[in-house]
Amino acid sequence: MKINKSGVWGEIFAARYLRDNGYRIITANFRSRLGEIDIIAQKGNYMCFVEVKTRGEERLYEPKEAVDFSKQEKLISTSKLFMKAYPNGKQPRFDVCEVFLDGGFNLIKINYIENAFTEGI
């Protein structure tokens, strides 16, 4: 499975999952000098900064394991820039969306982890 193509499909399936579950997509692939956030979505009082991790059937580890401390710090820093540029009064939340695809880029399952990590922990 090609990494880049699977990542694109993973983000498409993740966005669909979020919409189907009552989230409003604010933007995708938000980039700053500090990093990138795959999806920013709003639900209730939360502004959700979503890291999408896509894996195929041959995975050696769980997708969420790729969101290490360094990646978390980049996401937190980038989210602060977003919140400063677009103040909205919402509480930030950091979620991870694990997307599992077969070899033909068909969705096997999605595992959505709310509050996957928090700032300072």
MODELLER restraints for C-alpha pairs under 7 A, 6 or more apart:
rsr = mdl.restraints
at = mdl.atoms
rsr.add(forms.Gaussian(group=physical.xy_distance, feature=features.Distance(at['CA:1:A'], at['CA:56:A']), mean=6.89, stdev=0.5))
rsr.add(forms.Gaussian(group=physical.xy_distance, feature=features.Distance(at['CA:1:A'], at['CA:103:A']), mean=5.84, stdev=0.5))
rsr.add(forms.Gaussian(group=physical.xy_distance, feature=features.Distance(at['CA:6:A'], at['CA:54:A']), mean=6.56, stdev=0.5))
rsr.add(forms.Gaussian(group=physical.xy_distance, feature=features.Distance(at['CA:6:A'], at['CA:105:A']), mean=6.49, stdev=0.5))
rsr.add(forms.Gaussian(group=physical.xy_distance, feature=features.Distance(at['CA:7:A'], at['CA:54:A']), mean=5.75, stdev=0.5))
rsr.add(forms.Gaussian(group=physical.xy_distance, feature=features.Distance(at['CA:9:A'], at['CA:105:A']), mean=6.89, stdev=0.5))
rsr.add(forms.Gaussian(group=physical.xy_distance, feature=features.Distance(at['CA:10:A'], at['CA:52:A']), mean=6.92, stdev=0.5))
rsr.add(forms.Gaussian(group=physical.xy_distance, feature=features.Distance(at['CA:10:A'], at['CA:54:A']), mean=5.36, stdev=0.5))
rsr.add(forms.Gaussian(group=physical.xy_distance, feature=features.Distance(at['CA:10:A'], at['CA:99:A']), mean=5.68, stdev=0.5))
rsr.add(forms.Gaussian(group=physical.xy_distance, feature=features.Distance(at['CA:11:A'], at['CA:52:A']), mean=6.26, stdev=0.5))
rsr.add(forms.Gaussian(group=physical.xy_distance, feature=features.Distance(at['CA:14:A'], at['CA:97:A']), mean=6.64, stdev=0.5))
rsr.add(forms.Gaussian(group=physical.xy_distance, feature=features.Distance(at['CA:22:A'], at['CA:43:A']), mean=6.75, stdev=0.5))
rsr.add(forms.Gaussian(group=physical.xy_distance, feature=features.Distance(at['CA:23:A'], at['CA:41:A']), mean=6.02, stdev=0.5))
rsr.add(forms.Gaussian(group=physical.xy_distance, feature=features.Distance(at['CA:23:A'], at['CA:42:A']), mean=5.58, stdev=0.5))
rsr.add(forms.Gaussian(group=physical.xy_distance, feature=features.Distance(at['CA:23:A'], at['CA:43:A']), mean=4.88, stdev=0.5))
rsr.add(forms.Gaussian(group=physical.xy_distance, feature=features.Distance(at['CA:24:A'], at['CA:41:A']), mean=5.33, stdev=0.5))
rsr.add(forms.Gaussian(group=physical.xy_distance, feature=features.Distance(at['CA:24:A'], at['CA:42:A']), mean=5.11, stdev=0.5))
rsr.add(forms.Gaussian(group=physical.xy_distance, feature=features.Distance(at['CA:24:A'], at['CA:43:A']), mean=6.42, stdev=0.5))
rsr.add(forms.Gaussian(group=physical.xy_distance, feature=features.Distance(at['CA:25:A'], at['CA:40:A']), mean=6.19, stdev=0.5))
rsr.add(forms.Gaussian(group=physical.xy_distance, feature=features.Distance(at['CA:25:A'], at['CA:41:A']), mean=4.27, stdev=0.5))
rsr.add(forms.Gaussian(group=physical.xy_distance, feature=features.Distance(at['CA:25:A'], at['CA:42:A']), mean=6.47, stdev=0.5))
rsr.add(forms.Gaussian(group=physical.xy_distance, feature=features.Distance(at['CA:26:A'], at['CA:40:A']), mean=5.48, stdev=0.5))
rsr.add(forms.Gaussian(group=physical.xy_distance, feature=features.Distance(at['CA:26:A'], at['CA:41:A']), mean=5.07, stdev=0.5))
rsr.add(forms.Gaussian(group=physical.xy_distance, feature=features.Distance(at['CA:26:A'], at['CA:42:A']), mean=6.80, stdev=0.5))
rsr.add(forms.Gaussian(group=physical.xy_distance, feature=features.Distance(at['CA:27:A'], at['CA:39:A']), mean=6.03, stdev=0.5))
rsr.add(forms.Gaussian(group=physical.xy_distance, feature=features.Distance(at['CA:27:A'], at['CA:40:A']), mean=5.37, stdev=0.5))
rsr.add(forms.Gaussian(group=physical.xy_distance, feature=features.Distance(at['CA:28:A'], at['CA:38:A']), mean=5.47, stdev=0.5))
rsr.add(forms.Gaussian(group=physical.xy_distance, feature=features.Distance(at['CA:28:A'], at['CA:39:A']), mean=4.35, stdev=0.5))
rsr.add(forms.Gaussian(group=physical.xy_distance, feature=features.Distance(at['CA:28:A'], at['CA:40:A']), mean=6.17, stdev=0.5))
rsr.add(forms.Gaussian(group=physical.xy_distance, feature=features.Distance(at['CA:29:A'], at['CA:36:A']), mean=6.18, stdev=0.5))
rsr.add(forms.Gaussian(group=physical.xy_distance, feature=features.Distance(at['CA:29:A'], at['CA:37:A']), mean=5.49, stdev=0.5))
rsr.add(forms.Gaussian(group=physical.xy_distance, feature=features.Distance(at['CA:29:A'], at['CA:38:A']), mean=4.48, stdev=0.5))
rsr.add(forms.Gaussian(group=physical.xy_distance, feature=features.Distance(at['CA:29:A'], at['CA:39:A']), mean=6.05, stdev=0.5))
rsr.add(forms.Gaussian(group=physical.xy_distance, feature=features.Distance(at['CA:30:A'], at['CA:36:A']), mean=5.45, stdev=0.5))
rsr.add(forms.Gaussian(group=physical.xy_distance, feature=features.Distance(at['CA:30:A'], at['CA:37:A']), mean=5.18, stdev=0.5))
rsr.add(forms.Gaussian(group=physical.xy_distance, feature=features.Distance(at['CA:30:A'], at['CA:38:A']), mean=6.58, stdev=0.5))
rsr.add(forms.Gaussian(group=physical.xy_distance, feature=features.Distance(at['CA:31:A'], at['CA:37:A']), mean=6.62, stdev=0.5))
rsr.add(forms.Gaussian(group=physical.xy_distance, feature=features.Distance(at['CA:32:A'], at['CA:78:A']), mean=6.51, stdev=0.5))
rsr.add(forms.Gaussian(group=physical.xy_distance, feature=features.Distance(at['CA:34:A'], at['CA:74:A']), mean=6.29, stdev=0.5))
rsr.add(forms.Gaussian(group=physical.xy_distance, feature=features.Distance(at['CA:34:A'], at['CA:77:A']), mean=6.68, stdev=0.5))
rsr.add(forms.Gaussian(group=physical.xy_distance, feature=features.Distance(at['CA:34:A'], at['CA:78:A']), mean=5.72, stdev=0.5))
rsr.add(forms.Gaussian(group=physical.xy_distance, feature=features.Distance(at['CA:35:A'], at['CA:74:A']), mean=5.75, stdev=0.5))
rsr.add(forms.Gaussian(group=physical.xy_distance, feature=features.Distance(at['CA:35:A'], at['CA:75:A']), mean=6.82, stdev=0.5))
rsr.add(forms.Gaussian(group=physical.xy_distance, feature=features.Distance(at['CA:35:A'], at['CA:78:A']), mean=5.86, stdev=0.5))
rsr.add(forms.Gaussian(group=physical.xy_distance, feature=features.Distance(at['CA:36:A'], at['CA:78:A']), mean=6.80, stdev=0.5))
rsr.add(forms.Gaussian(group=physical.xy_distance, feature=features.Distance(at['CA:37:A'], at['CA:49:A']), mean=6.65, stdev=0.5))
rsr.add(forms.Gaussian(group=physical.xy_distance, feature=features.Distance(at['CA:37:A'], at['CA:50:A']), mean=6.74, stdev=0.5))
rsr.add(forms.Gaussian(group=physical.xy_distance, feature=features.Distance(at['CA:37:A'], at['CA:51:A']), mean=6.40, stdev=0.5))
rsr.add(forms.Gaussian(group=physical.xy_distance, feature=features.Distance(at['CA:37:A'], at['CA:75:A']), mean=6.40, stdev=0.5))
rsr.add(forms.Gaussian(group=physical.xy_distance, feature=features.Distance(at['CA:38:A'], at['CA:50:A']), mean=6.08, stdev=0.5))
rsr.add(forms.Gaussian(group=physical.xy_distance, feature=features.Distance(at['CA:38:A'], at['CA:51:A']), mean=5.46, stdev=0.5))
rsr.add(forms.Gaussian(group=physical.xy_distance, feature=features.Distance(at['CA:38:A'], at['CA:52:A']), mean=6.26, stdev=0.5))
rsr.add(forms.Gaussian(group=physical.xy_distance, feature=features.Distance(at['CA:39:A'], at['CA:49:A']), mean=6.18, stdev=0.5))
rsr.add(forms.Gaussian(group=physical.xy_distance, feature=features.Distance(at['CA:39:A'], at['CA:50:A']), mean=5.07, stdev=0.5))
rsr.add(forms.Gaussian(group=physical.xy_distance, feature=features.Distance(at['CA:39:A'], at['CA:51:A']), mean=6.81, stdev=0.5))
rsr.add(forms.Gaussian(group=physical.xy_distance, feature=features.Distance(at['CA:40:A'], at['CA:48:A']), mean=5.63, stdev=0.5))
rsr.add(forms.Gaussian(group=physical.xy_distance, feature=features.Distance(at['CA:40:A'], at['CA:49:A']), mean=4.80, stdev=0.5))
rsr.add(forms.Gaussian(group=physical.xy_distance, feature=features.Distance(at['CA:40:A'], at['CA:50:A']), mean=6.04, stdev=0.5))
rsr.add(forms.Gaussian(group=physical.xy_distance, feature=features.Distance(at['CA:41:A'], at['CA:47:A']), mean=5.94, stdev=0.5))
rsr.add(forms.Gaussian(group=physical.xy_distance, feature=features.Distance(at['CA:41:A'], at['CA:48:A']), mean=5.10, stdev=0.5))
rsr.add(forms.Gaussian(group=physical.xy_distance, feature=features.Distance(at['CA:41:A'], at['CA:49:A']), mean=6.70, stdev=0.5))
rsr.add(forms.Gaussian(group=physical.xy_distance, feature=features.Distance(at['CA:42:A'], at['CA:48:A']), mean=5.81, stdev=0.5))
rsr.add(forms.Gaussian(group=physical.xy_distance, feature=features.Distance(at['CA:45:A'], at['CA:90:A']), mean=5.20, stdev=0.5))
rsr.add(forms.Gaussian(group=physical.xy_distance, feature=features.Distance(at['CA:45:A'], at['CA:91:A']), mean=6.06, stdev=0.5))
rsr.add(forms.Gaussian(group=physical.xy_distance, feature=features.Distance(at['CA:46:A'], at['CA:90:A']), mean=5.12, stdev=0.5))
rsr.add(forms.Gaussian(group=physical.xy_distance, feature=features.Distance(at['CA:46:A'], at['CA:91:A']), mean=4.70, stdev=0.5))
rsr.add(forms.Gaussian(group=physical.xy_distance, feature=features.Distance(at['CA:46:A'], at['CA:92:A']), mean=5.73, stdev=0.5))
rsr.add(forms.Gaussian(group=physical.xy_distance, feature=features.Distance(at['CA:46:A'], at['CA:93:A']), mean=6.33, stdev=0.5))
rsr.add(forms.Gaussian(group=physical.xy_distance, feature=features.Distance(at['CA:47:A'], at['CA:90:A']), mean=5.54, stdev=0.5))
rsr.add(forms.Gaussian(group=physical.xy_distance, feature=features.Distance(at['CA:47:A'], at['CA:91:A']), mean=5.82, stdev=0.5))
rsr.add(forms.Gaussian(group=physical.xy_distance, feature=features.Distance(at['CA:47:A'], at['CA:92:A']), mean=4.85, stdev=0.5))
rsr.add(forms.Gaussian(group=physical.xy_distance, feature=features.Distance(at['CA:47:A'], at['CA:93:A']), mean=6.09, stdev=0.5))
rsr.add(forms.Gaussian(group=physical.xy_distance, feature=features.Distance(at['CA:48:A'], at['CA:92:A']), mean=5.96, stdev=0.5))
rsr.add(forms.Gaussian(group=physical.xy_distance, feature=features.Distance(at['CA:48:A'], at['CA:93:A']), mean=4.80, stdev=0.5))
rsr.add(forms.Gaussian(group=physical.xy_distance, feature=features.Distance(at['CA:48:A'], at['CA:94:A']), mean=5.85, stdev=0.5))
rsr.add(forms.Gaussian(group=physical.xy_distance, feature=features.Distance(at['CA:48:A'], at['CA:95:A']), mean=6.60, stdev=0.5))
rsr.add(forms.Gaussian(group=physical.xy_distance, feature=features.Distance(at['CA:49:A'], at['CA:79:A']), mean=7.00, stdev=0.5))
rsr.add(forms.Gaussian(group=physical.xy_distance, feature=features.Distance(at['CA:49:A'], at['CA:93:A']), mean=6.12, stdev=0.5))
rsr.add(forms.Gaussian(group=physical.xy_distance, feature=features.Distance(at['CA:49:A'], at['CA:94:A']), mean=4.99, stdev=0.5))
rsr.add(forms.Gaussian(group=physical.xy_distance, feature=features.Distance(at['CA:49:A'], at['CA:95:A']), mean=6.12, stdev=0.5))
rsr.add(forms.Gaussian(group=physical.xy_distance, feature=features.Distance(at['CA:50:A'], at['CA:94:A']), mean=6.10, stdev=0.5))
rsr.add(forms.Gaussian(group=physical.xy_distance, feature=features.Distance(at['CA:50:A'], at['CA:95:A']), mean=4.82, stdev=0.5))
rsr.add(forms.Gaussian(group=physical.xy_distance, feature=features.Distance(at['CA:50:A'], at['CA:96:A']), mean=5.49, stdev=0.5))
rsr.add(forms.Gaussian(group=physical.xy_distance, feature=features.Distance(at['CA:50:A'], at['CA:97:A']), mean=6.72, stdev=0.5))
rsr.add(forms.Gaussian(group=physical.xy_distance, feature=features.Distance(at['CA:51:A'], at['CA:95:A']), mean=6.39, stdev=0.5))
rsr.add(forms.Gaussian(group=physical.xy_distance, feature=features.Distance(at['CA:51:A'], at['CA:96:A']), mean=4.85, stdev=0.5))
rsr.add(forms.Gaussian(group=physical.xy_distance, feature=features.Distance(at['CA:51:A'], at['CA:97:A']), mean=6.18, stdev=0.5))
rsr.add(forms.Gaussian(group=physical.xy_distance, feature=features.Distance(at['CA:52:A'], at['CA:96:A']), mean=5.90, stdev=0.5))
rsr.add(forms.Gaussian(group=physical.xy_distance, feature=features.Distance(at['CA:52:A'], at['CA:97:A']), mean=4.76, stdev=0.5))
rsr.add(forms.Gaussian(group=physical.xy_distance, feature=features.Distance(at['CA:52:A'], at['CA:98:A']), mean=6.09, stdev=0.5))
rsr.add(forms.Gaussian(group=physical.xy_distance, feature=features.Distance(at['CA:53:A'], at['CA:63:A']), mean=5.37, stdev=0.5))
rsr.add(forms.Gaussian(group=physical.xy_distance, feature=features.Distance(at['CA:53:A'], at['CA:64:A']), mean=6.73, stdev=0.5))
rsr.add(forms.Gaussian(group=physical.xy_distance, feature=features.Distance(at['CA:53:A'], at['CA:97:A']), mean=6.18, stdev=0.5))
rsr.add(forms.Gaussian(group=physical.xy_distance, feature=features.Distance(at['CA:53:A'], at['CA:98:A']), mean=5.01, stdev=0.5))
rsr.add(forms.Gaussian(group=physical.xy_distance, feature=features.Distance(at['CA:53:A'], at['CA:99:A']), mean=6.11, stdev=0.5))
rsr.add(forms.Gaussian(group=physical.xy_distance, feature=features.Distance(at['CA:54:A'], at['CA:63:A']), mean=6.49, stdev=0.5))
rsr.add(forms.Gaussian(group=physical.xy_distance, feature=features.Distance(at['CA:54:A'], at['CA:98:A']), mean=5.91, stdev=0.5))
rsr.add(forms.Gaussian(group=physical.xy_distance, feature=features.Distance(at['CA:54:A'], at['CA:99:A']), mean=4.59, stdev=0.5))
rsr.add(forms.Gaussian(group=physical.xy_distance, feature=features.Distance(at['CA:54:A'], at['CA:100:A']), mean=5.82, stdev=0.5))
rsr.add(forms.Gaussian(group=physical.xy_distance, feature=features.Distance(at['CA:55:A'], at['CA:63:A']), mean=6.38, stdev=0.5))
rsr.add(forms.Gaussian(group=physical.xy_distance, feature=features.Distance(at['CA:55:A'], at['CA:99:A']), mean=6.35, stdev=0.5))
rsr.add(forms.Gaussian(group=physical.xy_distance, feature=features.Distance(at['CA:55:A'], at['CA:100:A']), mean=5.11, stdev=0.5))
rsr.add(forms.Gaussian(group=physical.xy_distance, feature=features.Distance(at['CA:55:A'], at['CA:101:A']), mean=6.26, stdev=0.5))
rsr.add(forms.Gaussian(group=physical.xy_distance, feature=features.Distance(at['CA:56:A'], at['CA:100:A']), mean=5.63, stdev=0.5))
rsr.add(forms.Gaussian(group=physical.xy_distance, feature=features.Distance(at['CA:56:A'], at['CA:101:A']), mean=4.88, stdev=0.5))
rsr.add(forms.Gaussian(group=physical.xy_distance, feature=features.Distance(at['CA:56:A'], at['CA:102:A']), mean=5.53, stdev=0.5))
rsr.add(forms.Gaussian(group=physical.xy_distance, feature=features.Distance(at['CA:56:A'], at['CA:103:A']), mean=6.68, stdev=0.5))
rsr.add(forms.Gaussian(group=physical.xy_distance, feature=features.Distance(at['CA:57:A'], at['CA:101:A']), mean=6.63, stdev=0.5))
rsr.add(forms.Gaussian(group=physical.xy_distance, feature=features.Distance(at['CA:57:A'], at['CA:102:A']), mean=5.71, stdev=0.5))
rsr.add(forms.Gaussian(group=physical.xy_distance, feature=features.Distance(at['CA:63:A'], at['CA:98:A']), mean=5.85, stdev=0.5))
rsr.add(forms.Gaussian(group=physical.xy_distance, feature=features.Distance(at['CA:64:A'], at['CA:96:A']), mean=6.70, stdev=0.5))
rsr.add(forms.Gaussian(group=physical.xy_distance, feature=features.Distance(at['CA:64:A'], at['CA:98:A']), mean=6.58, stdev=0.5))
rsr.add(forms.Gaussian(group=physical.xy_distance, feature=features.Distance(at['CA:76:A'], at['CA:119:A']), mean=6.71, stdev=0.5))
rsr.add(forms.Gaussian(group=physical.xy_distance, feature=features.Distance(at['CA:93:A'], at['CA:115:A']), mean=5.94, stdev=0.5))
rsr.add(forms.Gaussian(group=physical.xy_distance, feature=features.Distance(at['CA:94:A'], at['CA:114:A']), mean=6.91, stdev=0.5))
rsr.add(forms.Gaussian(group=physical.xy_distance, feature=features.Distance(at['CA:94:A'], at['CA:115:A']), mean=5.25, stdev=0.5))
rsr.add(forms.Gaussian(group=physical.xy_distance, feature=features.Distance(at['CA:94:A'], at['CA:116:A']), mean=5.99, stdev=0.5))
rsr.add(forms.Gaussian(group=physical.xy_distance, feature=features.Distance(at['CA:94:A'], at['CA:117:A']), mean=5.98, stdev=0.5))
rsr.add(forms.Gaussian(group=physical.xy_distance, feature=features.Distance(at['CA:94:A'], at['CA:118:A']), mean=6.58, stdev=0.5))
rsr.add(forms.Gaussian(group=physical.xy_distance, feature=features.Distance(at['CA:95:A'], at['CA:113:A']), mean=5.56, stdev=0.5))
rsr.add(forms.Gaussian(group=physical.xy_distance, feature=features.Distance(at['CA:95:A'], at['CA:114:A']), mean=4.66, stdev=0.5))
rsr.add(forms.Gaussian(group=physical.xy_distance, feature=features.Distance(at['CA:95:A'], at['CA:115:A']), mean=5.20, stdev=0.5))
rsr.add(forms.Gaussian(group=physical.xy_distance, feature=features.Distance(at['CA:95:A'], at['CA:116:A']), mean=5.02, stdev=0.5))
rsr.add(forms.Gaussian(group=physical.xy_distance, feature=features.Distance(at['CA:96:A'], at['CA:112:A']), mean=6.14, stdev=0.5))
rsr.add(forms.Gaussian(group=physical.xy_distance, feature=features.Distance(at['CA:96:A'], at['CA:113:A']), mean=5.18, stdev=0.5))
rsr.add(forms.Gaussian(group=physical.xy_distance, feature=features.Distance(at['CA:96:A'], at['CA:114:A']), mean=6.80, stdev=0.5))
rsr.add(forms.Gaussian(group=physical.xy_distance, feature=features.Distance(at['CA:96:A'], at['CA:116:A']), mean=5.97, stdev=0.5))
rsr.add(forms.Gaussian(group=physical.xy_distance, feature=features.Distance(at['CA:97:A'], at['CA:110:A']), mean=6.97, stdev=0.5))
rsr.add(forms.Gaussian(group=physical.xy_distance, feature=features.Distance(at['CA:97:A'], at['CA:111:A']), mean=5.99, stdev=0.5))
rsr.add(forms.Gaussian(group=physical.xy_distance, feature=features.Distance(at['CA:97:A'], at['CA:112:A']), mean=4.55, stdev=0.5))
rsr.add(forms.Gaussian(group=physical.xy_distance, feature=features.Distance(at['CA:97:A'], at['CA:113:A']), mean=6.15, stdev=0.5))
rsr.add(forms.Gaussian(group=physical.xy_distance, feature=features.Distance(at['CA:98:A'], at['CA:110:A']), mean=5.63, stdev=0.5))
rsr.add(forms.Gaussian(group=physical.xy_distance, feature=features.Distance(at['CA:98:A'], at['CA:111:A']), mean=5.01, stdev=0.5))
rsr.add(forms.Gaussian(group=physical.xy_distance, feature=features.Distance(at['CA:98:A'], at['CA:112:A']), mean=6.17, stdev=0.5))
rsr.add(forms.Gaussian(group=physical.xy_distance, feature=features.Distance(at['CA:99:A'], at['CA:109:A']), mean=6.23, stdev=0.5))
rsr.add(forms.Gaussian(group=physical.xy_distance, feature=features.Distance(at['CA:99:A'], at['CA:110:A']), mean=4.72, stdev=0.5))
rsr.add(forms.Gaussian(group=physical.xy_distance, feature=features.Distance(at['CA:99:A'], at['CA:111:A']), mean=6.61, stdev=0.5))
rsr.add(forms.Gaussian(group=physical.xy_distance, feature=features.Distance(at['CA:100:A'], at['CA:107:A']), mean=6.19, stdev=0.5))
rsr.add(forms.Gaussian(group=physical.xy_distance, feature=features.Distance(at['CA:100:A'], at['CA:108:A']), mean=5.36, stdev=0.5))
rsr.add(forms.Gaussian(group=physical.xy_distance, feature=features.Distance(at['CA:100:A'], at['CA:109:A']), mean=5.34, stdev=0.5))
rsr.add(forms.Gaussian(group=physical.xy_distance, feature=features.Distance(at['CA:100:A'], at['CA:110:A']), mean=6.25, stdev=0.5))
rsr.add(forms.Gaussian(group=physical.xy_distance, feature=features.Distance(at['CA:101:A'], at['CA:107:A']), mean=4.68, stdev=0.5))
rsr.add(forms.Gaussian(group=physical.xy_distance, feature=features.Distance(at['CA:101:A'], at['CA:108:A']), mean=5.18, stdev=0.5))
rsr.add(forms.Gaussian(group=physical.xy_distance, feature=features.Distance(at['CA:102:A'], at['CA:108:A']), mean=6.42, stdev=0.5))
